């Protein structure tokens, strides 16, 4: 087999555009790249500047190049009897067919393969399948991205890497892949079939490194074989070792294994404070800024305390990102540093783990909703099973449709067969649970913490000591979990999984199985299943009516980005229900009654089948369907709670996006004040709770957090320690904060013409002075939109790219990566960019904060909390709005300096920080940067001067 890897550069993406460069790499029978053909092509028209910017190809490059016809004379013979390969091949293939047609050749009729498909299947955990990223990840030289010959060679090398990986797969996995695609009439199916035939002819060597079970090749053995971290009969490794001796040994080991290790004063203080809290059974609030190394700051004392006293310590983070960072970076480092064996387990919410029973069932029944995408996802997962030790979906790079696929194969308690399941001993969720059970330290997340409390502590292993990282999010997560959060689609997905239509779905599948089982009651049961279908259709139609009616009650919010859920939102008060609420109550009642009927009939028939059938296939289906009925019953009760709206301590609101209207509805019912519940669940029950984050204090005081989290009583009784750690960075040297004191102010979320003009002009000159490398934080999407186009235009001649959240496609992490990779760019972001974005080093030199990040006063939760404070005769603005904004402002400021070598400038365009009576709270809460204010026109010269001071020193 001979492969030809093709890449074109063109004047655009439409079929009327022209080819300007071609690259073709031939891969021979022996899998070597034997020939590369490359040529510019004269398109006979100017190349658009955008394409020159992307590819570096200019009109001068193609001026004397061959015409399309001349180039094709050389290219066509090379395409004889080859398999055509490309990265996103459909694009290049269309241009090829057009060119063949225009030059009078027959169309290409050979096989076509896409490296994109191969990468997804063979490398299911790569974080991006973009060619440049893949090349960097594989360590391939890719010196001229977006030039056809360079792209073709790299694509050929990537393809060979995929073939190599495919060759290394166990035969069983290759057979699975081949079976999966067998019913497809596709070139991918043809290719996998060929690989299977070839592999079946080779001698079988592969029994090492994989377990074979029920026709799958797995990386893992039974979790029942997991050993405890230490010999339980032996002595405690810490008996007779004081904490000081332990820390000395740890630091000695860190010094010898890390060349750049340096002890940080603030980290040492943190280690001491956490140890004191754990050993004295007290709670601790500890603010540790960027660079403290806070993960080790709490992990080291936790391990000592846990192993010395045989008491598990639970660690909770807000984001999965931080959980992954602990797993990937901190735990391996601790393994080297700690002088005895230990186990730190990561334990997430159940939906993050693959249920092998559901996956087997889905693949064997080919239960695919969108065949092309679902086949790829299934193939990815077959290969992933040969690699994963955790079965955790965070390891997978799934497409958006892949997310829907995952929902149908994720583990969940309602459809778990437990010990009855043939997969029980291989189960990833039970493995994680077993590891957590035997671990010294368990890392989980805030969500799981509350799910565990709601499930009366059945999910997490028992613990008395808890460390909460990213603790400034605890209150918000508590509200979501102690209240209700429902989405339009959660309900629809459950219904469509029961019946996709009258012939497809879980219930029709069960009906088919019962009819073919020959059971005497089969026909009777099938009749009941058939009678459920019209009832499900009716409930779904009523739900659509209710959703549309509720969407009609929502006004549009002025500061949200389009498509964002929350772009439309409204709070509803029990005391003043909106007009039309009576209609909503009627529709809800129809849903309540209809669902009640469906669940009652469904449960009864499932019970009968369970009692009379003993077939594993049926049992598997019955369990899944019973789980769906449980979900529907829970949903029915939550919807009733929301629509009745009679609890005065709860805030009710709806959010939606304009794009999908009623189908994007999200329902929230959240307790106004969770402090009492947090106190009862955690601070009264646990011996010691440590709360840490880079932003917990306001004005160097913890009072705001103490009030919000319910720690007042502990503080009064002397059971609360607090610690504000000094930053390890020298902010006076590393950060300059400037305020242009004559800058115009803004009312509302939209700037007037004068404000926008001045802002664009000032951002332009600042960006030129810092050569791009600038992050601009907005509090409203509308203002970001007002600035985006004019700023892009103003910077076009300086070759500085402008990227805007919601304006340029891509998720937050994609935009951040594009920003880091670009030579000079300015990134405009709103809400989610204020925290959690990590851009260390040179990539970020200037941070501009357009407005102080106050929450919009009409945000439902803020409004309700403010009403509560007014009833208590307190000032909601100073007690709530200002502290919330200060914490967010500190988060934003924290984006700038990420390492001891970073140096940068913060511009605050909101003059309220120096003019208003509350402005000092913002500046005083920062970790001591140099603060100056001046006229707008003096600002850029001052920034340039300050940045050059360092360059010269």
N, C-alpha and C positions, 0 to 999 in steps of 0.2 A: 504494500500500500504506500502510495506517495501522497504527501499532503502539500498544498500550496497555501501559505498564510498571506492573506491579502489586506492591504490598508490603503485607502484613498484619503487625500486631503482635498476639500472642495470649496467652492465659493459660498456655500450655504447648505441647508439641509433639505431644500425642496428639490423635486425631480427636475425642475427647469434649470437648476444650478449646474456648474461645470467642474470637472476634475482639474486640479492644479498640480497634483503630485501623486505618484503611485509608488508603492513599495510592495515587493512580493518575495517571501522567503520560502524556498522549497525544502521540505523535510523528506529525506530519502528513506528507502526501505529499512536502512539500519538506524533510523532515528537520529541522523545527524543533519544539520542544516547545510545542504550541499551547495546552495546557490542563492544569491540575493540579487534581485533586479530592482533598480530604482531609477526614476526619471521625473523631472518636472514636466508639466504639460502646459502649453500656452492656451489659456481659455479664450483668447480673443476678446477679452473685456477686462476692465480694471478689477483688481481684487478688493473687496470691501475692507475698510480699515479694521473692522472687528476681527476679520479672519487673519489679517496680518498680525494683529495683536495676539491672537491665540497661537498661530503657527510659526510666526516669524518669517513667513514667506511673502516677499514683496513683488511688485510688478517687475522690478529689475531682474529678479531671479528667473521669472518665466518668459522674459522678453524674447530670448533667442531659443527657447525650448521647443521640442517637436510639437506638432499639432496632435490632436486626439487621434486622428487616423494613423499618423506615423508611429505614435506610441503603441497603438493597438497591434500594428504589424509585428512588433517585438513581443508584446505580452501574450497574444492569443496562443502561439505554439507552446508556451510554458504551462498553459491550462489543460493540456491534453492528458486525459486519463488521470486526473488528480482528484483528491477529496479537498474541497475548498474550506478553509478555516479562517475565522476572523473573530475579533472582539466586538460583540454586537454586530454580527455579520449581516443582518438584514439591511443595514444602512449601506455598507459597501456593495452588497449583492445587487441592490436596486440600481446603483450607479453603474455597476458592471453590465447588467442586462441592457440598460439604456445605451451605454457606449457600444456594445456589440450590435445592437439594433441600428444605431445611427451610422455605424461603419459597415453595415451590410453583412455581418456574421450571423450565424445561427445562435440562438440563446444557449447559455451554459445549462447542461442538463445533468451534471454530475451530482454527487452527494455534497451536502453542506453541513458543517458543524460549527457551533458557536462556543468559543472558549469561556464565555460568560456562564453557560450551562455547566460546563465541566468544572469551573472554579466553584460554583455554588455547591455542586454535588460532592466534589472531592475535598474541598476545604470549607466545610460548613461553618467554621468558626472565625473565618477572616472578617475583620470589622468593616472592610470595604472591598468591593470588586472592581473599583476604578483602576484602570491599567497602571497609572503612575504609582498608586498606593501598593498594588500587588507586587510590582517590580521591586519597590523599596523593601517590602516585607520579605520577598524571596532573595534579596541581596543581588538582584540583576542590575547591570549597568543600563540606565535608560537616559542617555545624555541629552537627547533632543525630543522631549515629548511633543506630540502633535506634529511630528514630521514623519511622513509615510514610511520611509525605510527603517527609521529607528523604531517606530511603533510595530512594524511588521516583524522585525527581528525579536523584539521583546515579547510580542504575542506568541511567536513560534516557541520561544524558550519557556513561556508560561504553559503553553499547550503540552510541551514535553514533560514539564514538571507534573502536570495533571495525569499524563499517561503513566508516569513513573509511580505516582501515588496509587493509581488504579491497579497497576501491576502488583503492588504490595498488599492489596486487599485480600483477605481470606476468600477462598473459592466460594464459600456459602454466601458472602455479601455480594459477590459478583453475580451469582445465580439469582439472588433476590432482585438486584438491579435489572438484570435481563428480563426476569418474569414481570417486573413492574411495568416496563415499557413494551412488553411483548405484544400487547393488543393495539399498540399505536402503530400507525403506518408512518413512521418517521425515521429520519436518518440517525437520530440518537438511538432508537430501538435497534436499527440495523447494526450500529457500531457496538453496542453492549452485547448483542447476540454474538458477534464475531469474537469479542474478548472472552466471553464465557466459553465458546467452543475451544478457543486456543488454550484457555486455562484448564479446561477439563482434560486436555491431552497431556498436560504436564504431570510429573509425579507430585503427589501431595506431600508437602513438607511441613505444613503449618499448624502444628498443634500447640505451639508455644504462644503465650501472650494473649490468647483469646479463649473465651468460654463459648461453647456452642449449646444453644438451648432452644427448643421449639423452632428450629429453622432460622435462628438469628445468630450472628456472631457478635459477642459482647466483649467489652473490655473488662467487665467486673465479674468477680465470683460472688458467692453468697455472702450477704452482709452478716449472716449469723456467725461467720468466721472471724469477725472483727475482734481483735485482741484488745484488752485494756491497755492504756498507755504505759503502765508500769506493772511490774510483778506485784500482785496485791499482797502476797505473803511477805514480801521483803520489807525492809525498814523504810520509813518515810525519808526521801532524799533530803528533806530540809530539817530533820530532827537535829537539834544542836547547831543549826546555822542561823545566825541573826539576819535581819533584813539588810543591815549595813554590809555584812560579809557577802551576802548574795549579790547585792548591787555592785560591789567591788569586782567580783568575779565576772559578772555580766559585762561591765564596762571594759574590763581587760580583754575579754573575748571579742567585743565589738571593735576595739582598737586594732586587734590583730587581724580581724577579717575584713574590716573596711578601711581602706587607706585614708579616706577623707573624713573619718569619724572625729567629731569634736564634741566635748561635753558642753551642753548649753545650760546656762544658769537657770533659765526659766523651766527647762524640762526637768532638771533636778528638783526644783521647787514643786513642780506638779507631781512628780513621783512621791515626794514626801507627803504632800497634802492628801493624795488619794490613799496612800498607805494608812495615814492617820484615820481618815474617815472609815476605811474598811475595818481596821483593827479596833477602833473605839465604837463602832456601830452608830456612826453619825451620818447625816446627809451633808452633801457638799455642792456648792455652786462654784464653778471654777472657769474663769474666762482665760482662754489661751489663744493668743493671736497666731496668725500665719507664721510658720517657721519655728514654732515651739517644739514640734515633733510630738503632737499630743497623743497620737495612737500609741506610741511606745510609753508615753507618760502615764497612760492608764493600764496598758497591757502588762507591763512589768510588775507593778504591785498586785494586779489582779491574779497573775499566775502564782506569785509567792503566797498570797493569802489563800488561794484555792487549794494549792498542793499541801501547804503547811497544815491547814485546818480541815482538809477534806470537804470544803464547802464550795460548790460550783459558783462561779461568777458569770452573770449574764451581761452581755454588752449589746447595746442597741444603737443602730445608726438610722438616719432618716432616709438616705438614698442607697439604692442598690450599688451605685458607684463606689461609695466608701466601703461597703461590705466587700466588694470585689478587690478593692485596693488592700484591705486588711488580708484577704486570702492570698492575693498574688504577691504582695510586697512585704507586709509587716510580719505575717506569721512565719514565712520562710527565714526572715532575718532573725526572728526570735529563736527559731529552731537551732540556729548556729550559736546564739548568744547565751541561751539559758543552760545552766550546767546539769540538767537532768531531762529525761524524756517527758514530754507532756503532750496533751492533745487539745488543740483549739479547733472547734468545729463551727462551720458556717451553716446556719439553719434558717431557711427562708419560708415564706408562705407556701402552702401546699401546691397552689396553682403553678409554681415555678418548676415542679418536677414532672417528668414524663411518666404517664401510666403505661407500662409495657403491655398490659392486657388490652387496653383500649387501642393502642397503636397496632398490635397484632390483628385485632378484630377489624380495624378500619382498612388495613392493607389487604387482608385476606378477602374482605367483602368488597374491596375497591369502592369504598363509600366516599367518592370524591365529588365536591360541589362544583369547583371550577377545574376541570380535568388537567389542563396544561400546567397551571400553577401548582395544583395539588400534587401532581406526579413529581414535579421537581422538589417540592418540600419533602415528600415521602422518601425520595432518593437521598436527599441531604441527610435525612434522619437515619436511614439505613447505614450510611457511611459513618455518621456521628456516633452510632451505637458501638462501633468498633474503636472509638477514641475516648468517649466520655466516661469519667468515673463518678460523675455526680448526677447526670441526667437533668441538669439545670438549664432552663431555656435561655439564660443569659449567655450561655456559650454559643448559641446558634445565631447566625445572621439571617433572620427570616424576612421574606418580602412582606408587604402589607397583607397580602392574602394569606401568607404563611402564618400570620397572627391568628386568623380565623381558624386555620387548620389546627394550630396548637390548642386552641380552646377546646377542641373536641377530643384531644388525647392527653390533656393535662390531668394530673392526679386530683381527686377531690374526695372529701370524706363521705359524701352522700352516696357515691357509687363505688365504694371500696369493698371488695369481697373479703378483705383481711386474710386470715389464715386459710380460707377456702380457695384463695386465688392461686392458680398454678405458678404465677410469677412472684408470689409473696417473698421468697428468699432472695430474689434478684431486685426487688422493688427499690427504686431510687429514693422515694419518700421515706420508706421505712429504714433505708440505709442511713439517710441524713439524721433521722430520729434516733437511731441506735448510736450513731457517732456522737450526737449531742448528749445522749444519755451517759456515755462513758467519758465525755470530755471534761477537762478542768475549767475551760473557758468556752462559752458558747456565744457566737456572734449572730445576732438576729437583727430585725429592723422594727421600727416603731409600730408599723402596721400589725406585724405578727404579735407584738407585745399585747396589743389591745384585743386582737382576735382571740388570743389565749385567755385573757381576762374574761371575755364574753363567753368563752367555751368552758367556764369554770376551771381554768388551769389544766385542761386535758392535753394541750398541744405541746407546750414547752416543758422540759424537765424542771423539777422544783428548784427554786433559787431564793436566797435571802439577800443577795448582794447584786446590785444592778448599776451598770454604768450607762448613762445616756449621752451619746455623742450627738452633735448637731441638735442640741437640746432646744434651740430657739424655735424648732418646729414642733415640739412635743404637743403644745396646746392645740395647734391646728389639726394635727393628726388625731388627737383625742376626740375633738369635736366631730370629725368625720366618722370615726368608728363608734362613738357613743350615740351618734345620731343615725340618720338614714341618708344614703346616697344611692340613687337609682338612675339608670339610663334607659332611654327608649329601647335601645337594642338588646339590653340584657334580657328583657322579657321576650322580645321577638325571637332572639336566638334560641331560647329554650323552647318556644313553640315550634320553630322550624326544625329543630332537631327531633321533636316528636313526629311531626309531619312536614316534610318538605312540600309534598303535595299528597294526593290520596294514595299514590303508589310508592312513594319514596320517603325515607326517614326511619327513625328507630321503631315506631309502632308498626308501620307496614312490613318492616323487616321481621319483626316478631311474628306478625300474622302469617307471613310466608313460611316461617320456620314451623309454626304450629300446624299449618295445613299439611306440610310435608312430613310431620312427625307421625301422622296416622293416629294421633291420640283421639279417643272417643269424643272428648269435649272440644277438639280443635275447631270444629265449625262454629260451635256456640261462642267460643272466645273470639274467633275471627269476626263474628257478627257484632260483638260489643266494640271491638276495635274500629270497625267501619262506622259505627254509630257515633264515635267520638269525633270523627273528622269534621263534620259540619259544625259541631259545637266549638272546636278549636278555631275554625275559620271565623265564626261569629265573634268570638272573644277578640281575635286579632283585629277585626274590622272596627269593633267598639273602641279598642285601644287606639287605633289610628285616629278615630273621631275625637277622642278625648285629647290626644296629643296635639292635634291641629287646633282644637278649641283653646287649649292652654297656651300654645305658641302665640295665638292671636292676642293674648293678654299682655305680652311682653313688649316694653319699649326698647328701642335700640340704645346701646350705651355709646358714649362719644369717644371713649379713650381706648377701646379694644381693637385688636387687629381683625380684619375680615376673616371669616372662617373659624376664628378662635371661639371655642365654646365660652359663653360668657359675654359674647358680643351683644347678645340680647339677654337682659336679666331683669328680674323683678322680685321684690320681697312681698310676701302676703302676710297680713296680720290677722290673727284670730278675731280681733275686735272689729275689723273693717274688711270683710271679705269682698272681693271685687264683684262688679255686676257680671252676671253670667255664671257665678260659682254654683248656683242651684243646678244648672245644666250639667256642670262637671260632676256634681255629686250623683246625679241620676246615672250618668254614663259609668261612673266608678262602681255604682251599685250593681249595674248589669254585669260588669267584669267580675265583681266579687261573687255574685251568684253563679255566673257561668263557670268560673274557675273552680268554685266549690264543687259543682257537679262533676266536672272533668276529673278532678283529683279524687273525688270519692269513688266514682266508677272505676277509674284507672287503678287505684290502690287495691280495690276489691279483686279485680281480675288478676292483678299481679300476684296477690297472695295465693289465689287458687292455683295459678300456674306453678308457683314456687312449691306448693304442697304436693303437686302431682307430677311434676316433671323432674328428671334428674340428669338433664343433658347440659354439659358445660356451656355450649354455645348459647342455649336459651338462657341459662342462669346469668351469663355475662350480660346479655341484652336486658334481661329483667332488672338487674342491678342498676344499669345505666338509666333505664327508664324511671325506675323508682327514685333515683337521684333527681331527675328532671321534675318529677311531680313534687318532690320536697322543695325544690327551688321555686316552683310556681306557687306553692302554698305560702312560702315566706314572702314572695313578692306581693301576693294578694294582701297580706297583713300590712306590709310596709305602705302600699299604696293607700290603703284605708286610713292608716295613721296620718299620712300626708294630707289627704283630701278632707278628712274630718277637721283637722287643724284646730284642735281645742286645747293644746298644751301651752300655757302661757310662758313656760320657761324655755320654750324652743323657738328658734328662728326658722321660718319657712321661706325658701326662695327657689326660683327656677332659673336655669340658664339654658341658652341654646345658641346655635350659630345661624347666620342668615342663609348660609349655603344650603343646609339640609332641613331648615325650618323645624317642623314638629318632630322629624326623625332624629334631630340632634339634641332633644330635650334631656336635661339632667335635673333630677329632683334632689333638693337638699333639705333636711330637717335636722338642725344642729342645736345642742344645748347652748344657751347664751353664755353660761359660765360653767367651765368644767373644773374649776379649781377645787371644789368640794369633792368631786368624784376622784380626781387625781390624788388628793390627800387620802381618801379612804382606800383606794386601790393600791397605792404605792407607799406614800410616806408614813402611813400608820402601820402598814403590814410588813414592810421590808426593813431589815436591820439597817441597811445602808444604801442610799441611792446617791450616786455621783452624777451631777449634770454638768456637761462641758460643751463649749462652743467658742468660736472666735468672737461672738457677739451676744453677750448676756447682760452687760451692764449698760446703763444710761447715765451719763454724767458721773462716771466712776462709782455708781451705786447699783446694787442688785434689787432695790425695792420693787421695781416694776415686775421683774420675773417672780419674785417671792409672792406678790399678790396674784399674778396670773396663774401660777402653778399650784397654789394652795400650800405654800410653805410657811405661812405666817406663824402658825401654832408651833411648828418645829423650831422656828427662829426664837420665839419668845421663851420656849422651854430649854433653850441652850443646845438643841439637837441639830443645829445647822451651822456648818462652817462655810466661810466664803473666802475666795482667793482670786485676786486680780493679778495675773502674771505680767511682769514687764515683757515687752516684745524683745526678741533676740535681735531684731533689726535696728539699725540706727536711722530712725525715720527723719531726724533733722538733716542728715546728710543725703538720705536716699529719696526723699519725697518733698516736692514743693507744691503747696496748694495755693492757687491764685483765684481771687474773686474780682471780676471787673465791676467796680462799684457804681459805674454810671449806666449799667446795662438796664434796658427797659424791663418792666415786670409783665407778668401774664395773668390774665384772669381766665379761669376755666382751663380746658384741656387743649384749646387751639390757640396758636399764636397769631397776633395781627400781622399785617404785612411788614410793618417796621421791625417788629421783633424777629420775624423769620429772616428778613434781609440781613439784619445785623448778625444774627446767629450764623447764617450760612457764610457770611463774609469772615467772621471771626474763626469759625471752624476751618475754613479754607486756609487762612494764613497760618493757623496753628498746625494744621496737618502738613503744610509745606515745611514749616520749621522742624517738625519731628519726623519728616520723611514718611508720612503715613503712620503706621504702627499706633493707631489711635482707636480707642473704643469710646463710643458716645452712648451714654445711657439716657433713655427717655422714660417718662412716666406715662406717656400716652402715645398710642400707636398713630393717632391722627397727626400729632406733631412730627413724629418720625417721617410720616409720609410727606408732610409739607416740606421737609428739609431734603429728602432723598434726591429727587431729580435735580433741583438747583445746585446742590453740593456736587453731585456727579458731574454736572456740566462745568462747574467752576474748577474742578480738579482734573478734568480730562487732559488739558494741555500739560499738566505736571506728571502725567503717567501714574497717578495715584488712583487705585480702584476704590469704588465705594460699594460696600456690601450692606444690604438692609434686611433685617429680620422681617419675614412676610413679603418682602419685595423680591428677594432672590430666593430661588427654591432651595430646599434643604432644611434638615433639622438643625437644632442648635449646635450639635456637635459637628455636623458637616460644615456649617458656616464658620465655626471656630477654627476648624482645620484649614478651610480655604484661606482664612485670614492669616493663619500662621505660615502657610506655604507661600503666600504672595509676597513679593519683594516690598511693595509699599501699598498698604490698603487701610481704609477707614471702615470700621464695622459699627453700624447703628443697631442698637438693640433695645428692647423694652423688657417688660416684667421678668422673664426667666433669665435674662442675662445679668441681673443684679447679683446673682450668687451662683456658686458652683462651677463657674467658668474658670478654667485654670490656664493662663497663658504666661508661663514663666519666661524670663530672659528678655532678649532684644525685641521679640515680636510685639511687645506692648510697651510704649514709652509714654503715652499720654492718655489720660482718662478724662473725658468731659462729662460732667453731670449737669443736665440741662435744667431740671427742676428737682427740688427736694422731694423724696419719694413718699409723699403722704398718700394714704389710700384714699380713693374717691369717697367723699363723705356719705354717698348713697350706697356704699357697698353694704349688703344686708347685715352681715355679722357686726361690722363696725357700728352701724346705725343702732342695732339692738343693744350692743354693749354700752353705747353712749347713753341710751335711754335709761339703762339700769344704773349707770353712774349718776345720772341726773337725779334719779329717785333717791340715791344715797347722798344727795347734796354735794357731789364731787364734780370737778371740772373735767368733762370728758376729753377736751382738747389736750390739756396738760397731762392728764392721767393716762390717756390712751393713744390719741393720734400722734402726739409728739414722740413718746417712747417708741411706738411702732416704726415711725419714720426714721428715727435715729438708728435703730437696729438695722434697718434696710440700707440706710446711708453708709453705715460702717461696713456692711456686706459689700456694697458697691466699691467703696474705697479700698477694700481688701483685695480687689482684682489686680491692683497696680503692682504692689511689691510682693513677689512670691518667693524670692530667694535673697540671700545676703548680698548678692551682686547686682540685683535689679535697681534701677534708678529711674525715676519718672516724675511726671507732672500731673497734678489734678487741677482741672479748671471747673469751678462751680459757678454756673451762669445765673444762679438764683440768689439775688442780692439779699433775700430774707435772712441768709445766714449771718450777715453783719448788721442788718438794719432792725430786725424784729427782736422783741424781748425774749423769744424762745430760741433765736438763732444760735446763741452761745452753747446751748445744749448739744447741738450737732458738732460744733468745732471742738468743744471740750471733751467730747467722747472719743475723738480720734487718738491714735497712739503717738501723738507728738510730731507731726510733720512741720515743716517750716510754713507758716501761713502769712501771705501778703495780700493786700488789696490795692488796686490802682485803677487808673483810667483804662478803658478798653484798648486804646491805641498803644499804651505802654506795655501791654501784656506779652505780645509775641516777642518783642526785643528782649524782655526780661526772661522769657522761657528759653530763648536761644542762648542767652548769656549763661543761664544756670546750667543748661545741658553741656555747654562747652567748658564750664569750670572744671567738670569732672574729666572731660576728654583731655584737658590740658594738665590736670593734676597727676 
